[in-house]
């Protein structure tokens, strides 16, 4: 025991910018995961998966933080305990993108195969988890302080679990490779399908969010390669989680920028808000009114004017559209305008009008606004759309 205590006493505690930065990522990661899991409706399967992904990332980051700073010496039984969770990262990112694009729920019964590698790895390491603390000390020292004095262990101890443990990095690389390819194929298929159907069913904002998620995924993948080539053991893991903190901070910015906290209507006076308290409308009522009255063709349409027509508060309209269609008000209205404009661009009755004039006829105030909205929802310009349709006809 004295041997173990002496070794533990010699493990330095390291606090610097890296440790503080990683701890910031851990705090924000846990905070975001709580907010996402608490506020996301149960039917929104995609972002609940994202919430759990953040929980797992934050737990793994905590393990890396403890190892990097040396604080792991106070909780040595947890050393390398998060390795099975690492094998869940790539599958969860893929399942998040899959659910976001396909709008299909994830159930363990149908998708259990994605969790199998993590579970099997956990079973293979039970022998390590039950080893005495001396083995955990030596595993930690071997990764971070290879020249340090090792703890005494029982002779002829069984280390057969090392056969899998030594291949752990390869398992991560294989997992990230497979799911990176699957995710890219999924996004490309959905983008192709949306183009073929003239973006009738797939929101481009959803595509962009998915695409950006995969970009972060691929950068992490590349970073893993660089780290694994330059560090033999876990000594370079903190670089990965410096990047993780950056990603979490970017996600926080995105979520905050989309928050209704910054909307002027959020600070409406108490009387104005309470006056329409009971006049909550459903997404079906909003869509029925817009379609029946072709409300989207009015170029002066606004959240406030639509709320007035429906006798409710703008907050309710905005929240209903956002939670039901995962779009802001402008994108929601523009999707109707774009559908009409696609028909008019190909309709001989509107052949005498310029593209800008057709944009104006469906409610857009300027050529630039029309072109930007068209490219966002259809992924190509109006002129390219006309050319494409003529080639297919």
N, C-alpha and C positions, 0 to 999 in steps of 0.2 A: 504493500500500500504506500509506503514511503517513496518507493520508486515512482509510482504513478503520480503522487502528489508533487514530487520534485519536478517531474516533467511538465505537469500542468502549470506550476509556478513559473516555469521558464518560457511558456508560450506568451509572447507579448500581446498587449491590447493595442490595436491600431485604429486611430481615429484621424481622418483627414478629409479632404474635399470629396473623394470618391465615396467614402462610407456615408458621409452626410447626404450626398446626392442620391445614392441608392436608397437610403432610408426615406428620403422625400418621395421617391417613386413608390415605395412600399405603402407609405401613409396614403398617398393620393389613390393608389390602386385599390386599397381596401375601402377607402371612402367612396370612390366611384362605383365599385361593385355593390356596396350596400345601397346606394342611391338607385342604381339601375335595377337591382333585384326587388327593391321596395316599390319603386314607382312604375316599373314596366308591367302592363297587364299580363295576366297568365296566358292569354291567347297569343301574345307577341313572343312566340317561341324563340325567334332569332336573337333578340336582345337579352333574353334570359340566359341563353347559352353564352352570350358575350359577357354577361355579368359573372357567371361561374368561371369563365376563362380568366377574367381579371382576378378572381379570388385565388385560383390556382397559380397564376403568375406571381401574385403577391406573396403567397406561401413559399414558393420556390425562391423568390428574391430574398425573403427573410432568411432562408437557409444559407444562401450565398453571402448575405450581409454578416451573419454570425461567423461563417468560416473566414471571410476576408478580415474581419476585425479581430478575430481570435476569441470572441465571446462564446464561441461554440464550446469552449472548454468547460463552461458551466452547465451545458446541456448536451454532453457528448452522446447520450443515447439517441439523440435526434440526428447525428451526423449521417449524411447520405440517405436520410429517410424520405426525402422528397423525390428521389430518382424516378419512381413509378409515375409521379405526377408530370414529370417532364415529357413522358411519352403520351400524355393526353393533350399537349399543346397543339400539335399539328392537326390531329383529328378534330379538335374543338373549333379551330379556325375554319377548317373545311366545312364542318357541320353548320357553323354560323353563316357562312356564305351560301351554302346549299339552302338553308331555311329562308334566308333573306331573299334569294332570287326565285326559288321554287314555290315559296309560300306554303310549304308542307311541314307539319309538325315532326319533331324528332322524338321517337320512342325507343326505349331500350330493346323492346321486342324486335323491332325492325333493324336497328342500327347497332346492335351489341358487338358486332365484329370490330368496330372502330375502337372499342375499349379493351379488347382482348389482349393486345400486346402489353399494355400497362399492367393488367391483372396478372398475366403470366410472368412478367418480370418481377412483380411483387412476390409471387409464390417462390420464384427462384432465389430470392434474397431473404427469405424468412430466417434461414440459417444465420445470415449475417446480423439481422436485427436482434437475434437472441444471443449473440456473442457477448462475452464480458467486455467491460469498458476498456480494458487494455487493448483489445483488438480495434476498437473504435478510435482510440488515441493514435495508434500506429497508422490507421487508414488516413486520418487527418494529417498527421505529420508527413506521411509519404507524399501527400499531394501538395502541401504548402511549405513544409520545412524538411526536405528529404535528407539533409545532413544532420538533423537533430537526433539526440539520443532517443531510442525507442523503448517502449515499455516491455516488461517481461510478460511472455504469454505461455500458456500450457504447451508442453512439448507434444508433438504429433497431433496438433489441432487440425481439424478438417477444414480445408479452405476450398472445397470443390465449387463453392458458389462463385469463386473468382473467375471461373471459366466464362460465365455470362457477364459478370461485373466488368471484366476487362474489355468486353466488347460493347459496353454501354454507349460509348461515343458513336460507334458505327450504327447502333440501333437508332440513335437520334437522327443521324444523317439520313439513314434509309427512310425513317418516318417522314422527315421534312421533305425529302425528294419525292416520295410517292404522293403526299398530300399537296405539295406545291403543284405538281403536274395535274392532279385531279381538280384542284381549285381553278387553275388557269383554263383548263378544258371547259369546266362548268361555266365560267364567265364568258368565254368566247362563244359557246353554244347559245347562251342566253342573249348575248349581244346580236348574234346572227339571227336568232329567232325574232328578236325585237325589230330588227331591220326588215326582215321578211314580212312581218305583220305590220310594218310601218309604226312600230313602237306603240301599238294599241294597248298592250297589256303590261309592259315592263316599264317602270319609272326609271328614267336615266339617272336621277339622283341616287336611286338604289344601286344602279350599276356603278356609279362613281364611288360610292362608299365601299362597295365590294372590291372594286379595283384597287382603291387606296389601301384597303386591308391586306390584299394580296401583295402589294408593293412592299408594305412593312414586313410581311411574312417572308418575302424573298430577300430583303435586306438582312433580316435576322439570319436566314439560311446562309447567306454569303459570309456574314460575320462569324457564324459557327465554324465554317471552313477555315477562315483566317486564324481564329483563336486555337482551333484544334491542331493546326499546322505549327503554331508557335509555342504552344504550351502542352506538355505531356499529360498533365493531370488536370485538376480543377483550378489551378492557379490563375487562369485567365478568365474565369467565369464572370468576374466583376465587370469586365468590359461589355459583356453581353447585357448586363443589367443596368449599365449606364445608358445604353441605347434603349432599354426597356423603360427607364424613367423618362427619356425624351418622348417616346411614343405615348406614354400615359399622360404627360403634360400636354401634348398635342390633342389627344382625345378630350382632355378637360376643356381646352380652349374651344374645340368644335362644339361640345355639348353646351358650354356656356353661351357661345355665340348664337345657338339656336334657342336659347331659353326665352320664355315669355317675360322674364324679369326685366328685360330691356325694352319691352314694348311700351309705348306711351299709354296704351289702353289699360295696362296693368295697374297704373296709378290713378285710374278714374275715381272720382269721388264716390263716397259710400252710397249716396242716394242713387246715382246713375247705375251702379252695379246692382244694388238690391232691387231696383225697380223692375229689372228683367230676370230676377232670380229664378222665377218659376217657368220662364219661357225658354226652356232648353229644347233645342231641336236636334233631331237625329241626322246622320249623314244621308240617309235615304230621303228625308224631307228637303235637305239642302240641294241634293242632286236633282230631285224631281222639280223643284222650283227653277233651278238654273236651266235644265233641259226644256221644260215646258215653255218658259218665257224667253228662251234663248238669251238669257241674261248676260252670258259671257261675250256677246257681240257688242255690248255697250262699252265704248272705250273709256268711259269715266267710272267703270265699276270699281268698287273698293270694298274692303272688309266692313267698313262702317256703313256704307250704303246698303250692302246685302243684309247686314244685321237689322237695319231699319226696316227693310222690306219684310223680313221674317219676324219682326217684333221681338227681337232678342238682343243680347249684348255681343259686341264683337269678340270678346274673350271666348264665348261659348262656340261661336263659329270657328274661330282659329283652333281651339282645342279639339273640337270634333273632327275637323279635317285632318289635323296633324296625327291624332291617335288612330283614326280609321283608315286614312289613305297614306299616311307617312309622307305628306307633302305640306309645304307652306301654301298660303292662300293664292299667291301669284302662280305657282306651278299648277295648282289645282284648276284655276280658271284657264290658264294657258293651254292645258291639255285639250280642253274642249275647242278652243280657238284653232289649235293646230289641226285637229281632226277635220274641222270644217274647211280650213285653208287647203288641206291636201286634196279635198274633193273639188274645190274651186280652181285649184291650179291645173287640174286635169279636165275640168268641165269646159266644153266649147262655148257655153253661154257666157263665160268669163274671159274668153280668149282675147277680147279687146282691152282688158285691163293689164297693167304691168304687175310684176310680182309685188312691188311696194303697195300698189293700190289694192291688191287682194288682201295684203296684210292689214291695211286700214279697214277694209270691209268686214274683217272678222274681229275688230276691236283693238288692234295694235296701233299705238300713237305714232310710231316712227318705223322706218325701215330697219334700223339697227336693232330695235327691240324685237321686231318680228324675226329677223334672221337669227338672233341669239336664242330666242325661245324655240324656234324651229330646229336648230342644230342640237339644242339640249334634249328635246323630246324625240327627234327622229334620227339624230346622230349625223345628218348630212344637211347641206344647204337646200333651200327651196329649188334653185335651178338644177342642182345635182339630183334632187328627187324627181323633178319632171323628166330629166334625161333618163334616169333609171327606170321609171315607169314606161317610157316610150320603148325602151329596149326590151322590156318584158311583155309588151303588148303586141 
